[in-house]
Amino acid sequence: MKDLVRKILKGDSAAIAKGISLVENNADETQMLMKEIFPYTGDSTIIGITGAPGTGKSTLVDQMIDALIEKNRKIGIIAVDPSSPFTGGAILGDRIRMMRHSVHPDVFIRSMATRGHLGGLAKASGEALFILDASGKDCLLVETVGVGQDEIEVVKLADVIIVVLIPGSGDEIQIFKAGIMEIADIFVINKADSPGAEKTERQIKAMLDIGKKDETAPPVLKTVATEGHGINRLIERIDTIISFREEETHVERRKKRISYLLREILNERLFREAMKSVQDVDFDECVDRIYDHTSDPYTIADQIIDSLAKKV
Amino acid sequence: MKDLVRKILKGDSAAIAKGISLVENNADETQMLMKEIFPYTGDSTIIGITGAPGTGKSTLVDQMIDALIEKNRKIGIIAVDPSSPFTGGAILGDRIRMMRHSVHPDVFIRSMATRGHLGGLAKASGEALFILDASGKDCLLVETVGVGQDEIEVVKLADVIIVVLIPGSGDEIQIFKAGIMEIADIFVINKADSPGAEKTERQIKAMLDIGKKDETAPPVLKTVATEGHGINRLIERIDTIISFREEETHVERRKKRISYLLREILNERLFREAMKSVQDVDFDECVDRIYDHTSDPYTIADQIIDSLAKKV
């Protein structure tokens, strides 16, 4: 473990990968690892990128990596992908191009599946970010499909949140529906060479007018990620937002992140402890009793909690 | 409470609405209500409907309600909508038309927001379904946007799962990405009068060939919900699936649902109990200590659990 920690702190890619695998499996060693690593976190900037499927987020991230390498930044990427039993894991499809960067010594890319994290996706991705942070990466990108609640929660942990849209991606109500408008620090209209980019821009600005009257509205930028257009301006804008953000706002966001992760960690620990003490409860038998209506889930939950309280 | 239970069991819409509000607010009375109601559940058929935004799920559900009313079914609908602070709640946009049905005495429609359920979306929607089930509705429809993990979990609780797609809704990889292919009992290609419907059908069938070799492949149906085309065939197909399903499969699915809900209920109860006992812990102070690196989330979780164990 000491060796793993030492290697992670040195930025060793194999060690980082091993650390994230421990996190993903929610292994018993995870907690020990995280305790060792935590003191070295807090220096990275976390950039969250979200948007509906098909908006070209991966291509955008791919181009951002290029631009950030040019600026000599050390970069960590967590790409959260919905998983499917058909493919047996996270889908690499449009990740393949991005992965070419992973041979670069200053770039670490990890694809994480949304499913199957025992402690929840937010905890797993939050801990993966701690590891990347401690490893000396100064710029962390988290990419998720921004339609589901879990995925939005993950992106919300970032210092700067980018919401990616495309021209004519349906009427405004669909954007509203995504429930992500209000968390954006920057809007990116990707594929801005397609017809309707101006209309989409006007729609976003109109909505911002309604929603955020007294605040400074987030900028709306246009990119054509496949051509690399607008990427440098996006990076500059991110840097500007970070540099000019009031200390107070920055601290508040970080504390919100800590608070959220603490709750997730606590929640998972409590459930795990309870399940340990509950090992003599026959869960299947409980389900059978509920199924044939000789009991109900609430009474059984009461009984389990009572028996727990007696044991501790 | 006795009065509320009695009215719910009689199918009184105002009482059902009040019951679901208790569930949504995760009020202290919820548990009492659910214990009273649970013995009367288990008779409804639950139909889950999911798909990406813009596939016309709401219009489809609207038409299904029409068709089910004609068959004298009693219908309950839970429509799960991503919420947005811009609108201050669930978005009603394309719900407005559906709501016209809610004046019908045999139809109950409720829109639930994905966010802000203290015990989680799955628990809240599962409990709302218990209430509708006990109220005598024989057909329950649950509609969600099937891209997020939480939303998929909700739909997975159904007896029959319908995945809605539209022609040319992007290349196959996007469908894969949704991670919902493998849970479908029926595929519906809505807007089937648009170009590419046949191609989409072929793509789905090709994928099913890869994924489900030894099982009976789910049917692929075409609808034009705006015109009401294909709706009756869809309803018949649902009925057929339920009628011809092996008893064993049916019981297994129901037990899976019970098992999932029991875990959610237990998880929420545990966390709530813990939080009660933990009231003297200053959560903000913990966050501050983590922020300035004098402690870490894992050590603090340890301390909270230790102090809990001492108290019980």
Interface residues (C-beta under 8 A of the other chain):
Chain A: Q31 M34 K35 F38 P39 G42 A52 P53 G54 D81 P82 S83 S84 P85 F86 T87 I91 G93 D94 T114 R115 L121 V145 V147 G148 Q149 D150 E151 I152 G170 I173 Q174 F176 K177 A178 G179 M181 E182 M207 I210 G211 V251 R254 K255 I258 S259 L261 L262 I265 L266 N267 R269 L270 F271 E273 A274 F283 C286 V287 D288 I290 Y291 H293 D296 P297 Y298 T299 I300 A301 D302 I304 I305 A309 V312
Chain B: Q31 M34 K35 F38 P39 G42 A52 P53 G54 D81 P82 S83 S84 P85 F86 T87 I91 G93 D94 T114 R115 L121 V145 V147 G148 Q149 D150 E151 I152 G170 I173 Q174 F176 K177 A178 G179 M181 E182 M207 I210 G211 V251 R254 K255 I258 S259 L261 L262 I265 L266 N267 R269 L270 F271 E273 A274 F283 C286 V287 D288 I290 Y291 H293 D296 P297 Y298 T299 I300 A301 D302 I304 I305 L308 A309 V312
